[in-house]
């Protein structure tokens, strides 16, 4: 199976960072494009949703990059139910694989909020990789020298 497009939903959590790690590795090995998606939730009730989406787009494009420099990538932001927006974009862009973090919520929090990852796993028309592991790393590439911090990823960075 040839992977051309990988969808990596981003919620700016450590689980999203772990998903970005796997998406970067898969994309490099398959010469695929990563589509980063961030969804504004809860849905906007404001008249001007565009300001909220503009802010989210700015945050996404400044904080999120593939961990491997040569990987092609694009950004998308949407407003609404995260699971529905992930599934809709996967269909629209003919995505071959979705790699997403899962918080692993249980009990009352899961009953209240549901699981976005579980909904996507059940309804997606393409394979879904659910990443539960988290590890410390920056969103940006170590080679660029941009926004480097204490937890810089290296070639040997692996999840715990």
N, C-alpha and C positions, 0 to 999 in steps of 0.2 A: 504494500500500500504506500503510495507516494503522498506525503504531506505537503500541501501548498500553503495552507492558512491554518494558523493556530490561534484560537481565541483565548485570551487570558483576562478574565474579569478581575478588576482591582478594587479592593475596598480599603487599601492603605493599612492593612493589618499585617502582623508577622506571617500569617498564613498566605496572604497575597504575595509577600516577598518570596516565600518558599515556592509558590506556584510560578512566579516569575523566573526563579532559578531553573526549574524544570522546563518551562517554555523556552527559555534561552538555549538550553542544551539541546532540546529536540529540534528547535528551529535551525541551529547551527548544523547539526548532523544531517538534517533533511533539506537544507537550504530553503526553508519555509519562511513565510512572513508571520510575525506576531501582530495580532490586532488586540491592543489594550482597550478594555471597555470599563468605564466607571459610570455607575448609575446613581443619580440623585434620589435618595430615599429618605424620608417619605416623600411621595409625589408633591410637587409644588402646587399650592393653591393660590399663589400669587398670579397677578395678571401678566407680569413680565418674567416668565420662566427663563428667558434667554440670559439674563444677568447671572442667575444661579448656575446655569450650564456653562457660561463663559468662565466663571470662577473655578468651576470643577475642571474644565478643560485646561486652564492654566496650571492648576495644581497637578493634574495628571501628567502634563507634558514636562513640567519642571522636576517632578519627583520620580518618575518612572521611566526606565530605559532597560533594554536588554542587558544582561550581565556580560554578554559577549559582543564586542564592538561591531562586528561585521553583519550582525543580524538585521534584516529589514523589519521595520515595524511602522504601524500607524496607530492613531488614537481615535477613540469614539467616546462621546458622552451622551447619556440619555436620561430622561426623567421618567419615573414610574416604578413599577414592581420589578425588582432586580431579576428574578427568575424569568419573567416574561420577556424582558428586554434582552437578556442573554440568549434565550432561545430564538427570538426574532432576528437578532443580528447574525446568529449562527446560520440561520436559513438564508437571510438576505445576501450574505457574503460567501455562501457555500463553504463553510468552515469544515475542515477535515478532523479537527481534534479540539476539544475544550479542556484547558488545564486550569483548575480553579482551587482555591483554598477552601477548607471547611473548618469551621470553628469547633465542630464536635460538641455542640450544645446538647444537653440532655435535660430531662425533667421539665420544670415549669417554664424555663426560658424558651425551650424548643416548642412547647405548646403555645406560648404567647406569640413567638416570632416565626415559627416554622423554620424549615431549613431550605435556604436557597439552593444549596448544592444538591440536596435530596430531590428537589423539584426538577432541577436540570438533569440529574442522572436518570430520572424516570421518563422524562419527556423528550430528551435530545435525540435527534436523528443521526448524530455522529457519536463516536466514542468520547467519553468524558473521563479525565483523570482527576480524582479528588485528592488533594494534597493536605494532609493533616499535620505534617511535620512543620516545625518552625525552627529557624536558626537566625542568628544575627548577621546581617549584611546590610550594606547600603544599597539603595536603588540604582545608583549610577555606576558607571564603569570605573575600575581602578586605573585603566590606561589613560583616561582623559584628564585626570587630576582634578576634575570638577567635584566640589562638595564632598571631598573625602573625609571620612571620619575614623573613629577608632576601630570600627568593625569592618574594615575594607575587605571585600571579597578578593580572593586570590584564585589561581588556577586550581588549587587543591581544596577550595571551599566545598564542603559537603554537608548535607543536613545531618543533624544529630540523630 
